[in-house]
């Protein structure tokens, strides 16, 4: 098992455009700040800088640690798995690669 493990989740994500931190994509903010106005206040941006999307989020995370990559949101689980394989395949063990391939992709070599 790799230190950084793939995560794919299907939920709401808030996308927050900030001038200081760039774009923040997070499912956690949706729970803490359920409305665009609340999230805008929390991040000191305009409500129009906050959008909520429902999709398949993909990232790598180290269980038990705070280490993780940024969330990237896709329309399908297949797209999320393809993204992880294309970006991070060298960091996965064979079981993780196989699990991601079982989502329905077969063009990534082992």
C-alpha positions in Angstrom: 0.0 0.0 0.0 1.4 3.4 -1.0 1.9 6.2 1.6 -0.4 8.4 -0.5 -3.6 6.5 -1.3 -6.2 7.4 -4.0 -9.5 8.7 -2.8 -12.6 9.1 -5.0 -15.8 10.4 -3.5 -19.2 11.5 -4.9 -20.5 14.5 -3.1 -21.0 18.3 -3.2 -17.9 20.5 -3.5 -17.6 24.2 -3.0 -15.3 25.9 -5.5 -14.0 29.2 -4.1 -12.0 31.6 -6.2 -9.8 33.7 -3.9 -7.2 36.3 -4.7 -4.8 35.2 -1.9 -5.0 31.4 -2.2 -6.2 30.8 -5.7 -8.9 28.2 -6.3 -10.0 26.1 -3.3 -12.0 23.0 -4.0 -13.4 21.3 -0.9 -16.2 19.1 0.3 -15.5 20.0 3.9 -16.5 23.7 3.4 -20.0 22.6 2.2 -20.7 21.0 5.6 -19.2 23.9 7.6 -20.6 26.7 5.4 -23.6 25.4 3.5 -24.5 28.6 1.7 -22.4 30.6 -0.7 -22.8 33.7 1.5 -21.4 31.8 4.6 -18.5 30.5 2.6 -17.9 33.9 1.0 -17.7 35.5 4.5 -15.3 32.8 5.8 -12.9 33.2 2.9 -13.4 37.0 2.5 -14.7 36.8 -1.1 -17.9 37.8 -2.9 -20.7 35.3 -3.0 -20.3 35.2 -6.8 -16.8 33.8 -6.2 -18.3 30.6 -4.6 -20.0 27.8 -6.5 -21.3 24.5 -5.5 -21.0 21.5 -7.8 -22.0 17.8 -7.3 -19.5 15.4 -8.8 -16.7 12.9 -8.4 -13.8 14.3 -6.4 -10.4 12.7 -6.8 -7.2 13.2 -4.7 -4.4 11.4 -2.9 -4.4 11.3 0.9 -2.1 9.8 3.5 -4.3 8.1 6.1 -3.4 9.3 9.6 -1.6 12.3 8.3 -2.6 15.7 7.0 -0.8 15.2 3.7 -3.1 15.2 0.6 -3.2 16.6 -2.9 -5.9 19.1 -4.0 -9.3 17.9 -4.9 -10.2 17.8 -8.6 -13.9 17.3 -9.5 -15.1 15.4 -12.5 -18.5 14.4 -14.0 -17.9 10.7 -13.8 -16.1 8.2 -11.6 -14.2 7.0 -14.6 -12.8 10.5 -15.3 -11.7 10.7 -11.7 -9.9 7.4 -11.8 -8.3 8.3 -15.1 -7.0 11.5 -13.6 -5.4 9.7 -10.7 -3.8 7.1 -12.9 -2.5 9.7 -15.4 -1.1 12.0 -12.7 0.2 9.6 -10.0 0.5 6.1 -11.4 4.2 5.8 -10.5 3.2 6.2 -6.8 0.7 3.4 -6.7 1.2 -0.3 -6.0 -0.3 -3.0 -8.2 -3.4 -3.4 -6.1 -4.2 0.3 -6.3 -3.6 0.4 -10.0 -5.9 -2.6 -10.5 -8.6 -1.0 -8.3 -8.6 2.2 -10.3 -8.6 0.2 -13.6 -11.7 -1.7 -12.4 -13.6 1.6 -12.6 -13.7 0.9 -16.3 -10.5 2.1 -17.9 -8.0 -0.2 -19.6 -5.6 2.0 -21.5 -3.1 2.6 -18.6 -0.2 0.2 -18.7 1.0 -1.7 -15.6 
